[in-house]
C-alpha cells in the first residue's frame, strides 16, 4: 500500500525569516523597526514583553500611531490632559525623525534607555534597554560612596555581569523552547495526517506517545491512550494476541506481523521497532484489509481461471457423454431387470447425476457473478432457511437459531445469502461424527451484519483452516467436490463482506460471515418523471419497497414540491420536459437520477449521486436509494 508523501520543507524565505526572528529574540534588549510609512516591520519578543503589548500591536504592518495611542492611554508617559494631542505630538516627532538617545522613568517606576537611529531606506530602528538596576546602583553609589569598599564595588560589577549573562542565557533558552515547541507541533501534525497509528510504548507496556489514530485503525479502542497500558487501550482479547510479539520487541527483536482484529474483523499489519535508548518500542499499525482482500481475491481468481482452463475444453464433450449415459440408464431402469441389475443401474444413474452437479459447480466457479440486493427481513428469512435445512440433517442433529437483530429490513442478496448459509450448515452436518448441534447466530455488530455457523464436531484441522476456501479442497474423503466453501467465499467478497474460519474455544468448527449492514428505512420520495407510464411503474416499485411517493410531472412542479415537510429523498429523470433533474440537487435532500442515456454520456457523468439506467428492477432501485441516503453527511 502506498502511503501519502507529506512535504514539510520550508521555503528559503521562511528559513531566512525564521533565522532573523530567532536572532532578534536572542538580543537582550527590546527592538523595533518602523518603515517610512510609520508601520511596524520587525519586532522581537522583548519589545512586546517590555511594554506588555497585545499580539495585535506586534504584527508586521501595525501603525505607529496605534501603538503610541495604546501606551498613552495606559499611562506609559504619565498623566496626559489631552491624549489626542499627546499622540499627535509623538507621531509628528516620528515623521521628522532624528537620531536620539535619552533615558526616562516609566509610570511603573522602572527606567528605560531609548536609542533610535534612522535607516537609509526610510524609517528607523529603536533599541530599548531596561536600566532600572543600573539606576538603582548609581543611586546607591552616590548615597554611600564614602562607605563602599573596593571589594563591594568589585562584587557589584561581577553581579551585574552575571545578571547580564543570565539574561542572555534565559533568552537563548526561551528561543530554543519556542523552536522546539514549533517543531513538536509540526511533527505531531504530520504524524496525525498519516493513515496509520504511530505510537511509543515503554517497558511496562504503557503508551508514552500516540498520534491519536488508534481508534481509526482499531475500531472500539480508546482514543486518549497516553499513560494507559496496551491492555487498557485495546482490551484483554487483542492484548493477548499482541503481547508475545511485544515482549520479543522489548527484548530487542524487531517484529512485523499481521493480526485479525477480533472486534472489527479488520486485517492489521503491525511493525514493532525496539527503542534501545528509551527501553521501549516504537509501534506502527496499518489497516491492510483492502490489500489482503485483493491478494486473496487474486489468488482465488487464479484458481478459478485454472479451473476454467481445465474444464472448458472437456466440459462440452463430458456433458454430452453424461447425457448419453443418463439416457441409456433411464431406459434400462424402465425395464424389468433382476434386483441386482436394477441396483447397478440406479447406482450408475446416481453417479451420472453427481457428475452433472459437479459440472454445474465448475461452471459457477469460472462464470461471472452478479449481486442482486433487495430489501429483506432477516427475522423471516433465517427461520425459513432453518426449516429448509433441518430435513437434510443427520438423525439426532439439531439446528438452533440465535437472532439478535433490530426490527426492519436490510439490503442484501437473499438468494446468495441463503445459498451460503445452507452450504455452511450442510458442511457442519457432514463434519460431525455423531449427533450434535449446529447453531446459526445473527446480530448487528456496528456497520456489519455478523452471521456465525458453528457446530459441536471435531473442528477444523490446521490444514483446513489454511486451505478450506480453495477450489477443489475437501475433507469429505471423496464425497465432496471441494467447491462449497470456495463459492461461499466468493459470494461474500462480492457482497463486500469477509469470511473467517476458526475453531470454537468450547469445541467445534466456526465460520463467521460479515456483510455490510445496510438498513432499509421507509422514505418519503419526490418522484419527478414526465412520462406518465414510466412514472406509474416507478411509483409501484417504490410503494412495493415500502416507501411513500409524491409525484411531479415536470421540473417546475418538482421544484414547487421539494420543500414539503417530511420529504427525505428525490428520484428524478435526468431529462425532464422543462429542464434537467440535476437542478434539483442542493435542496438538502439526497438526489437519485434515472435515465435511458448510455454509459459515458455527459449528462450521466456530471451527476453527483447514483444514476439508475432504465429499465431497472426493484432490487437495483432499492440499492440506489440506500446508497444515496447513506452518503448523506
C-alpha positions as CSV (number, residue, x, y, z in Angstrom):
1,X,0.0,0.0,0.0
2,X,1.3,3.4,-0.9
3,X,1.5,5.9,2.0
4,X,1.0,9.6,1.2
5,X,4.2,11.7,1.0
6,X,4.0,14.8,3.0
7,X,6.3,17.7,2.1
8,X,7.2,19.5,5.3
9,X,10.2,21.5,3.8
10,X,10.2,25.3,4.5
11,X,10.8,27.7,1.6
12,X,14.1,29.7,1.6
13,X,12.2,32.9,2.5
14,X,10.6,31.1,5.5
15,X,14.0,29.9,6.6
16,X,15.6,33.3,6.4
17,X,12.7,34.9,8.3
18,X,12.9,32.3,11.0
19,X,16.6,32.8,11.4
20,X,16.1,36.6,11.7
21,X,13.3,36.2,14.2
22,X,15.4,33.7,16.2
23,X,18.4,36.1,16.2
24,X,16.4,39.1,17.3
25,X,14.8,37.1,20.1
26,X,18.3,36.3,21.4
27,X,19.1,40.0,21.9
28,X,18.8,41.1,25.5
29,X,17.2,44.5,24.6
30,X,13.8,45.2,23.1
31,X,14.0,46.2,19.4
32,X,11.5,47.6,16.9
33,X,11.8,48.8,13.3
34,X,9.3,51.1,11.7
35,X,9.3,51.9,7.9
36,X,8.9,55.3,6.2
37,X,5.1,54.9,6.3
38,X,5.2,54.6,10.2
39,X,4.3,50.9,10.1
40,X,6.0,48.2,12.1
41,X,8.2,45.9,10.1
42,X,10.1,43.9,12.7
43,X,9.9,43.5,16.5
44,X,11.3,40.9,18.9
45,X,9.7,39.2,21.8
46,X,11.4,41.5,24.4
47,X,9.7,44.5,22.7
48,X,6.3,43.0,23.4
49,X,7.3,41.9,26.9
50,X,8.8,45.2,28.0
51,X,5.8,47.3,27.1
52,X,3.2,44.5,27.7
53,X,1.8,44.9,24.2
54,X,-1.1,42.8,22.9
55,X,-0.3,40.4,19.9
56,X,-2.1,42.7,17.5
57,X,0.4,45.5,18.1
58,X,3.4,43.3,17.3
59,X,2.3,42.1,13.9
60,X,4.1,43.5,10.8
61,X,2.1,46.4,9.4
62,X,0.9,47.8,12.7
63,X,0.6,51.6,12.7
64,X,3.0,53.6,14.9
65,X,0.0,55.8,15.9
66,X,-2.0,52.8,17.2
67,X,1.0,51.7,19.4
68,X,1.5,55.2,20.8
69,X,-2.2,55.6,21.5
70,X,-2.2,52.4,23.4
71,X,0.8,53.4,25.5
72,X,-0.6,56.9,26.1
73,X,-4.0,55.7,27.2
74,X,-2.4,53.1,29.5
75,X,-0.3,55.9,31.2
76,X,3.1,55.0,29.9
77,X,4.1,58.7,29.6
78,X,2.3,59.8,32.8
79,X,-0.9,61.7,33.1
80,X,-1.9,63.4,29.8
81,X,-4.6,66.1,30.0
82,X,-5.2,65.7,26.2
83,X,-4.4,62.2,25.0
84,X,-5.1,63.0,21.3
85,X,-2.6,65.9,21.4
86,X,0.0,63.7,23.1
87,X,-0.4,61.1,20.4
88,X,-0.3,63.6,17.6
89,X,2.9,65.2,19.0
90,X,4.8,61.9,19.1
91,X,3.6,61.0,15.6
92,X,4.9,64.3,14.3
93,X,8.2,63.7,16.0
94,X,8.4,60.4,14.3
95,X,7.8,61.9,10.9
96,X,10.7,64.3,11.4
97,X,12.9,61.6,12.8
98,X,16.3,62.5,14.2
99,X,18.9,60.3,15.9
100,X,18.5,60.4,19.6
101,X,19.3,58.8,23.0
102,X,17.5,59.5,26.2
103,X,16.6,57.9,29.5
104,X,13.2,58.1,31.0
105,X,11.4,56.8,34.0
106,X,8.3,54.8,33.2
107,X,4.9,55.0,35.0
108,X,5.7,51.8,37.0
109,X,9.0,53.3,38.3
110,X,11.3,51.4,36.1
111,X,13.9,53.1,33.9
112,X,14.4,52.6,30.2
113,X,17.1,53.9,27.8
114,X,15.8,54.7,24.3
115,X,18.3,54.9,21.4
116,X,17.0,55.5,17.9
117,X,18.8,55.7,14.5
118,X,17.4,56.4,11.0
119,X,17.6,53.8,8.2
120,X,18.9,54.6,4.7
121,X,15.7,53.4,3.0
122,X,13.5,55.4,5.4
123,X,12.1,54.6,8.8
124,X,14.1,53.9,11.9
125,X,15.3,51.3,14.3
126,X,14.9,51.8,18.1
127,X,16.6,49.8,20.9
128,X,15.1,49.9,24.4
129,X,17.2,48.8,27.4
130,X,15.9,48.3,30.9
131,X,18.4,50.3,33.1
132,X,16.5,50.1,36.3
133,X,19.2,48.1,38.1
134,X,21.9,50.4,36.9
135,X,20.0,53.5,38.1
136,X,19.5,51.9,41.5
137,X,23.2,51.0,41.7
138,X,24.1,54.6,40.7
139,X,21.8,56.0,43.4
140,X,23.3,53.6,45.9
141,X,26.8,54.6,44.9
142,X,26.1,58.3,45.2
143,X,24.4,57.9,48.6
144,X,27.0,55.5,50.1
145,X,30.1,56.2,48.0
146,X,32.2,57.0,51.1
147,X,31.3,53.8,52.9
148,X,31.7,51.4,50.0
149,X,34.9,49.5,49.7
150,X,36.7,48.4,46.6
151,X,35.7,44.8,47.3
152,X,32.0,45.7,47.3
153,X,32.3,47.6,44.1
154,X,34.1,44.6,42.6
155,X,31.3,42.3,43.7
156,X,28.7,44.7,42.3
157,X,30.4,44.6,39.0
158,X,30.6,40.8,39.0
159,X,26.9,40.6,39.9
160,X,25.9,42.9,37.1
161,X,27.9,40.8,34.6
162,X,26.4,37.6,36.0
163,X,22.9,39.2,35.6
164,X,23.6,40.1,32.0
165,X,24.9,36.6,31.2
166,X,21.9,35.1,32.9
167,X,19.5,37.3,30.9
168,X,21.3,36.2,27.7
169,X,21.0,32.6,28.7
170,X,17.3,32.9,29.5
171,X,16.7,34.5,26.2
172,X,18.5,31.7,24.4
173,X,16.6,29.0,26.4
174,X,13.3,30.8,25.6
175,X,14.1,30.9,21.9
176,X,15.2,27.2,21.9
177,X,11.9,26.3,23.7
178,X,9.9,28.2,21.1
179,X,11.6,26.4,18.2
180,X,11.3,23.1,19.9
181,X,7.6,23.6,20.6
182,X,7.0,24.6,17.0
183,X,9.0,21.6,15.7
184,X,7.0,19.3,18.0
185,X,3.7,20.8,16.8
186,X,4.8,20.3,13.2
187,X,5.8,16.7,13.8
188,X,2.5,15.9,15.6
189,X,0.6,17.5,12.7
190,X,2.5,15.3,10.2
191,X,2.0,12.1,12.2
192,X,-1.7,12.8,12.6
193,X,-2.1,13.1,8.9
194,X,-0.6,9.6,8.3
195,X,-3.4,6.9,7.8
196,X,-1.8,4.7,10.4
197,X,-1.3,4.6,14.2
198,X,2.2,5.7,15.3
199,X,3.0,5.2,19.0
200,X,5.7,4.5,21.6
201,X,5.4,2.0,24.4
202,X,7.7,1.7,27.4
203,X,8.9,-1.5,29.1
204,X,5.8,-1.7,31.2
205,X,3.5,-1.8,28.1
206,X,2.4,1.8,28.7
207,X,1.9,4.3,25.9
208,X,4.2,7.3,26.1
209,X,3.3,8.8,22.7
210,X,0.4,8.4,20.2
211,X,-0.6,10.3,17.0
212,X,-4.2,9.8,18.1
213,X,-5.1,7.5,15.3
214,X,-5.6,4.3,17.3
215,X,-9.4,4.2,17.1
216,X,-9.3,4.8,13.3
217,X,-7.2,1.6,12.9
218,X,-8.6,-0.5,15.7
219,X,-12.4,0.4,16.0
220,X,-13.6,0.3,19.6
221,X,-10.1,1.1,21.1
222,X,-9.7,4.0,23.5
223,X,-8.9,7.4,21.9
224,X,-6.9,9.0,24.7
225,X,-4.2,6.4,25.5
226,X,-1.2,8.3,26.8
227,X,-0.3,6.8,30.2
228,X,-2.5,3.8,29.6
229,X,-1.3,0.2,29.1
230,X,-1.8,-1.6,25.8
231,X,-4.3,-3.9,27.5
232,X,-6.3,-0.9,28.8
233,X,-6.4,0.7,25.4
234,X,-7.2,-2.4,23.4
235,X,-8.9,-4.8,25.7
236,X,-7.7,-8.2,27.0
237,X,-8.5,-10.2,23.9
238,X,-6.4,-8.0,21.5
239,X,-3.6,-7.6,24.0
240,X,-3.4,-11.4,24.4
241,X,-2.6,-11.5,20.6
242,X,-0.1,-8.6,20.7
243,X,1.8,-9.5,24.0
244,X,4.1,-12.2,22.7
245,X,5.3,-10.0,19.8
246,X,5.7,-7.0,22.1
247,X,7.8,-9.0,24.6
248,X,10.1,-10.1,21.8
249,X,10.4,-6.5,20.6
250,X,11.2,-5.3,24.2
251,X,14.0,-8.0,24.1
252,X,15.5,-6.3,21.1
253,X,13.9,-8.3,18.2
254,X,12.1,-6.2,15.6
255,X,8.7,-7.6,14.7
256,X,6.4,-7.3,11.6
257,X,3.2,-9.3,11.7
258,X,-0.5,-9.3,10.9
259,X,-3.5,-9.9,13.1
260,X,-7.2,-10.1,12.5
261,X,-8.8,-7.5,14.9
262,X,-11.4,-9.6,16.9
263,X,-13.8,-6.7,17.2
264,X,-14.0,-5.3,13.6
265,X,-12.6,-8.2,11.6
266,X,-10.0,-5.8,10.0
267,X,-6.6,-7.2,9.0
268,X,-3.9,-5.1,10.7
269,X,-0.2,-5.1,9.9
270,X,1.9,-4.1,12.9
271,X,5.6,-3.2,12.9
272,X,7.5,-3.1,16.2
273,X,10.9,-1.4,16.3
274,X,12.9,-1.6,19.6
275,X,13.9,1.7,21.2
276,X,17.3,0.8,22.6
277,X,17.8,4.1,24.3
278,X,14.4,4.5,25.8
279,X,13.9,0.9,26.8
280,X,10.7,0.7,24.9
281,X,9.2,0.0,21.4
282,X,8.0,2.2,18.5
283,X,4.7,0.9,17.0
284,X,3.4,1.4,13.5
285,X,-0.1,-0.1,12.9
286,X,-1.8,-0.1,9.5
287,X,-5.1,-1.3,8.2
288,X,-4.3,-3.7,5.3
289,X,-7.7,-5.2,4.9
290,X,-8.1,-4.0,1.4
291,X,-4.6,-5.2,0.5
292,X,-5.3,-8.7,2.0
293,X,-8.7,-9.0,0.3
294,X,-7.2,-8.0,-3.0
295,X,-4.4,-10.6,-2.5
296,X,-6.8,-13.3,-1.6
297,X,-9.2,-12.4,-4.5
298,X,-6.3,-12.5,-6.9
299,X,-5.3,-16.0,-5.6
300,X,-8.9,-17.3,-5.9
301,X,-9.2,-15.7,-9.3
302,X,-6.1,-17.5,-10.4
303,X,-7.5,-20.8,-9.1
304,X,-10.9,-20.1,-10.8
305,X,-9.0,-19.3,-14.1
306,X,-7.1,-22.6,-13.8
307,X,-10.4,-24.4,-13.2
308,X,-12.0,-22.8,-16.2
309,X,-9.0,-23.7,-18.4
310,X,-9.0,-27.3,-17.3
311,X,-12.8,-27.8,-17.8
312,X,-13.7,-25.5,-20.7
313,X,-12.1,-27.9,-23.3
314,X,-13.8,-31.0,-22.0
315,X,-17.0,-29.7,-20.4
316,X,-19.0,-29.9,-23.6
317,X,-17.9,-33.4,-24.6
318,X,-18.2,-34.6,-21.0
319,X,-21.7,-33.2,-20.8
320,X,-22.7,-35.0,-24.0
321,X,-21.3,-38.2,-22.6
322,X,-23.3,-37.8,-19.4
323,X,-26.4,-37.1,-21.4
324,X,-26.0,-40.3,-23.3
325,X,-25.3,-42.3,-20.1
326,X,-28.3,-40.8,-18.3
327,X,-30.5,-41.6,-21.3
328,X,-29.3,-45.2,-21.6
329,X,-29.5,-45.9,-17.9
330,X,-33.0,-44.4,-17.7
331,X,-34.1,-46.7,-20.5
332,X,-32.6,-49.7,-18.6
333,X,-34.2,-48.6,-15.4
334,X,-37.6,-48.7,-17.1
335,X,-37.2,-52.4,-18.0
336,X,-38.0,-55.3,-15.8
337,X,-34.5,-56.2,-14.5
338,X,-33.3,-58.5,-11.8
339,X,-32.8,-56.8,-8.5
340,X,-29.0,-56.8,-8.6
341,X,-29.0,-55.3,-12.1
342,X,-31.6,-52.7,-11.1
343,X,-29.4,-51.7,-8.2
344,X,-26.5,-51.3,-10.6
345,X,-28.5,-49.2,-13.0
346,X,-29.7,-46.9,-10.1
347,X,-26.1,-46.5,-8.8
348,X,-25.0,-45.6,-12.3
349,X,-27.8,-43.0,-12.6
350,X,-26.8,-41.5,-9.2
351,X,-23.2,-41.3,-10.3
352,X,-24.1,-39.6,-13.6
353,X,-26.3,-37.1,-11.8
354,X,-23.5,-36.3,-9.4
355,X,-21.3,-35.7,-12.5
356,X,-23.8,-33.2,-13.8
357,X,-23.9,-31.4,-10.5
358,X,-20.1,-31.3,-10.5
359,X,-20.1,-29.8,-14.0
360,X,-22.6,-27.1,-12.9
361,X,-20.4,-26.3,-9.9
362,X,-17.3,-25.9,-12.1
363,X,-19.2,-23.6,-14.4
364,X,-20.3,-21.5,-11.5
365,X,-16.7,-21.1,-10.3
366,X,-15.5,-19.7,-13.6
367,X,-18.6,-17.8,-14.6
368,X,-19.0,-14.1,-13.7
369,X,-21.3,-13.3,-10.7
370,X,-23.9,-10.7,-10.3
371,X,-25.2,-9.3,-7.0
372,X,-28.9,-8.6,-6.8
373,X,-29.6,-6.9,-3.5
374,X,-33.1,-6.3,-2.3
375,X,-34.8,-5.4,0.9
376,X,-35.2,-8.5,3.1
377,X,-36.5,-9.1,6.6
378,X,-33.9,-11.3,8.3
379,X,-36.2,-12.3,11.1
380,X,-38.3,-14.1,8.4
381,X,-35.6,-15.1,6.0
382,X,-33.4,-17.0,8.5
383,X,-36.2,-19.1,10.1
384,X,-37.3,-20.1,6.5
385,X,-33.7,-21.2,5.9
386,X,-33.7,-23.3,9.1
387,X,-37.0,-25.1,8.0
388,X,-35.4,-25.8,4.6
389,X,-32.2,-27.2,6.1
390,X,-33.5,-29.3,9.0
391,X,-34.8,-32.2,6.9
392,X,-31.3,-32.7,5.4
393,X,-29.6,-33.0,8.8
394,X,-28.4,-36.3,10.2
395,X,-30.6,-38.1,12.7
396,X,-30.0,-36.6,16.2
397,X,-28.5,-33.4,14.9
398,X,-30.4,-30.2,15.8
399,X,-30.2,-26.7,14.2
400,X,-30.6,-23.9,16.7
401,X,-31.2,-20.2,15.8
402,X,-29.9,-17.3,17.9
403,X,-31.2,-14.0,16.4
404,X,-30.3,-10.6,18.0
405,X,-31.4,-8.2,15.3
406,X,-33.2,-4.8,15.2
407,X,-36.5,-4.5,13.5
408,X,-36.7,-3.5,9.9
409,X,-35.4,-4.7,6.5
410,X,-31.8,-4.7,5.3
411,X,-30.5,-4.6,1.8
412,X,-28.8,-7.8,0.7
413,X,-29.0,-10.6,-1.9
414,X,-31.3,-13.1,-0.1
415,X,-30.8,-15.9,-2.6
416,X,-27.0,-15.7,-2.3
417,X,-27.2,-15.5,1.5
418,X,-29.4,-18.5,1.8
419,X,-27.2,-20.5,-0.5
420,X,-24.1,-19.6,1.5
421,X,-25.7,-20.4,4.9
422,X,-27.2,-23.6,3.6
423,X,-23.8,-24.7,2.4
424,X,-22.2,-23.9,5.7
425,X,-24.9,-25.8,7.6
426,X,-24.7,-28.9,5.4
427,X,-20.8,-28.8,5.7
428,X,-21.1,-28.7,9.5
429,X,-23.6,-31.6,9.4
430,X,-21.2,-33.6,7.3
431,X,-18.2,-32.8,9.5
432,X,-19.8,-34.1,12.7
433,X,-19.2,-37.8,13.6
434,X,-22.4,-38.3,15.5
435,X,-25.5,-36.5,16.9
436,X,-24.8,-32.9,17.9
437,X,-25.9,-29.3,17.5
438,X,-25.4,-26.7,14.7
439,X,-26.0,-23.1,15.8
440,X,-26.8,-20.2,13.4
441,X,-26.5,-16.8,15.1
442,X,-27.2,-13.4,13.5
443,X,-26.6,-10.0,15.0
444,X,-25.7,-6.4,14.1
445,X,-22.1,-5.5,15.0
446,X,-21.6,-1.9,14.2
447,X,-21.7,-1.4,10.5
448,X,-21.8,-5.2,9.9
449,X,-24.3,-8.0,9.8
450,X,-22.5,-10.8,11.5
451,X,-23.7,-14.4,10.8
452,X,-22.0,-17.3,12.5
453,X,-22.4,-21.0,12.0
454,X,-20.7,-23.3,14.5
455,X,-21.1,-27.0,15.4
456,X,-20.1,-29.5,18.1
457,X,-18.0,-31.6,15.8
458,X,-14.2,-32.1,15.8
459,X,-13.4,-28.7,14.4
460,X,-11.1,-27.6,11.6
461,X,-7.7,-29.2,11.2
462,X,-4.7,-26.7,10.8
463,X,-4.5,-27.6,7.1
464,X,-8.3,-27.0,6.7
465,X,-8.0,-23.6,8.3
466,X,-5.4,-22.6,5.7
467,X,-7.0,-24.2,2.6
468,X,-10.7,-24.6,3.2
469,X,-11.7,-21.8,0.8
470,X,-9.5,-23.1,-2.1
471,X,-11.5,-24.6,-5.0
472,X,-11.4,-28.5,-5.0
473,X,-10.1,-28.7,-1.5
474,X,-12.3,-31.1,0.5
475,X,-12.1,-33.1,3.8
476,X,-15.0,-35.4,2.9
477,X,-12.9,-38.3,1.6
478,X,-14.2,-38.3,-2.0
479,X,-17.8,-37.4,-1.0
480,X,-17.4,-33.7,-1.8
481,X,-16.4,-31.5,-4.8
482,X,-14.5,-29.0,-2.7
483,X,-16.4,-26.2,-4.2
484,X,-18.9,-25.2,-1.5
485,X,-16.7,-23.0,0.8
486,X,-14.9,-21.5,-2.2
487,X,-18.3,-20.3,-3.6
488,X,-19.3,-19.0,-0.2
489,X,-16.0,-17.1,0.0
490,X,-16.5,-15.6,-3.5
491,X,-20.2,-14.7,-2.8
492,X,-19.2,-13.0,0.5
493,X,-16.4,-11.0,-1.1
494,X,-18.8,-10.0,-4.0
495,X,-21.1,-8.5,-1.4
496,X,-18.3,-6.5,0.2
497,X,-18.0,-8.8,3.3
498,X,-15.5,-11.0,5.0
499,X,-15.3,-14.7,5.8
500,X,-13.5,-16.0,8.8
501,X,-12.8,-19.6,9.8
502,X,-11.7,-20.7,13.3
503,X,-12.4,-23.3,16.0
504,X,-14.8,-22.5,18.8
505,X,-12.9,-22.5,22.1
506,X,-15.7,-24.7,23.5
507,X,-15.2,-27.2,20.7
508,X,-16.3,-27.5,17.1
509,X,-15.7,-25.5,13.9
510,X,-16.9,-21.9,13.5
511,X,-17.4,-19.9,10.3
512,X,-18.3,-16.2,10.5
513,X,-19.7,-14.1,7.7
514,X,-19.7,-10.3,7.9
515,X,-21.7,-8.4,5.4
516,X,-22.3,-4.6,5.2
517,X,-25.2,-3.6,7.4
518,X,-27.5,-1.6,5.1
519,X,-30.8,-0.9,6.8
520,X,-33.8,0.0,4.5
521,X,-35.7,2.8,6.1
522,X,-39.0,3.9,4.6
523,X,-38.6,7.2,2.7
524,X,-40.9,9.9,1.6
525,X,-39.8,10.2,-2.1
526,X,-40.5,13.0,-4.5
527,X,-40.7,11.3,-7.9
528,X,-40.1,13.6,-10.9
529,X,-40.8,11.9,-14.3
530,X,-42.6,13.5,-17.3
531,X,-43.6,10.2,-18.9
532,X,-46.9,9.1,-17.2
533,X,-46.4,5.3,-17.9
534,X,-42.9,5.3,-16.5
535,X,-43.9,7.4,-13.5
536,X,-46.6,4.9,-12.7
537,X,-44.2,1.9,-13.0
538,X,-41.6,3.5,-10.8
539,X,-44.3,4.6,-8.3
540,X,-45.4,1.0,-7.9
541,X,-41.8,-0.2,-7.4
542,X,-41.3,2.5,-4.6
543,X,-44.5,1.7,-2.8
544,X,-43.7,-2.0,-3.1
545,X,-40.5,-1.3,-1.3
546,X,-42.4,0.3,1.5
547,X,-41.8,4.0,0.5
548,X,-44.3,6.8,0.3
549,X,-44.4,8.8,-3.0
550,X,-45.3,12.3,-4.1
551,X,-45.4,12.7,-7.9
552,X,-44.2,15.6,-10.1
553,X,-44.6,15.6,-13.9
554,X,-42.1,18.4,-14.6
555,X,-39.1,20.2,-13.2
556,X,-41.1,23.2,-12.2
557,X,-43.6,21.1,-10.4
558,X,-40.8,19.2,-8.6
559,X,-39.2,22.4,-7.5
560,X,-42.5,23.6,-6.1
561,X,-42.9,20.4,-4.1
562,X,-39.3,19.9,-2.9
563,X,-39.8,21.9,0.3
564,X,-42.8,19.9,1.5
565,X,-42.4,18.8,5.1
566,X,-41.4,15.1,5.5
567,X,-39.6,14.7,2.2
568,X,-36.5,12.6,2.6
569,X,-35.3,11.9,-1.0
570,X,-35.7,13.0,-4.6
571,X,-35.8,10.5,-7.5
572,X,-35.8,12.3,-10.9
573,X,-35.4,11.6,-14.6
574,X,-32.3,13.4,-15.9
575,X,-34.2,14.8,-18.9
576,X,-37.5,16.4,-17.9
577,X,-39.6,18.3,-20.4
578,X,-38.7,21.7,-19.0
579,X,-35.1,21.1,-17.7
580,X,-32.6,18.7,-16.2
581,X,-33.1,16.7,-13.0
582,X,-29.6,17.8,-11.9
583,X,-31.2,21.2,-11.0
584,X,-33.0,19.5,-8.0
585,X,-29.7,19.0,-6.2
586,X,-28.6,21.4,-3.4
587,X,-32.0,21.3,-1.7
588,X,-30.8,19.4,1.4
589,X,-32.1,16.1,0.2
590,X,-30.3,13.1,-1.4
591,X,-30.9,13.0,-5.2
592,X,-31.0,9.8,-7.3
593,X,-31.2,10.3,-11.1
594,X,-32.5,7.8,-13.6
595,X,-32.1,7.8,-17.4
596,X,-32.0,5.8,-20.6
597,X,-28.9,7.5,-21.8
598,X,-25.9,5.2,-22.3
599,X,-22.9,5.0,-20.0
600,X,-20.3,7.7,-20.8
601,X,-22.9,10.3,-21.7
602,X,-22.0,13.7,-20.5
603,X,-25.3,14.2,-18.6
604,X,-24.7,11.0,-16.7
605,X,-21.1,11.7,-15.9
606,X,-21.9,15.1,-14.3
607,X,-24.3,13.6,-11.8
608,X,-23.1,13.9,-8.2
609,X,-25.1,10.9,-6.9
610,X,-26.4,7.5,-8.0
611,X,-27.7,7.1,-11.6
612,X,-30.1,4.3,-12.5
613,X,-30.3,3.0,-16.1
614,X,-33.8,2.4,-17.3
615,X,-35.4,-0.1,-17.1
616,X,-34.3,-1.3,-13.7
617,X,-35.7,-3.9,-11.3
618,X,-36.8,-3.1,-7.7
619,X,-33.6,-4.6,-6.3
620,X,-31.4,-2.1,-8.2
621,X,-33.7,0.8,-7.2
622,X,-33.6,-0.2,-3.5
623,X,-29.8,-0.3,-3.7
624,X,-29.6,3.1,-5.2
625,X,-31.9,4.7,-2.6
626,X,-29.9,3.0,0.2
627,X,-26.6,4.2,-1.2
628,X,-27.9,7.8,-1.6
629,X,-29.3,8.1,2.0
630,X,-26.1,6.5,3.5
631,X,-23.9,9.0,1.6
632,X,-25.6,12.0,3.3
633,X,-23.3,13.8,5.9
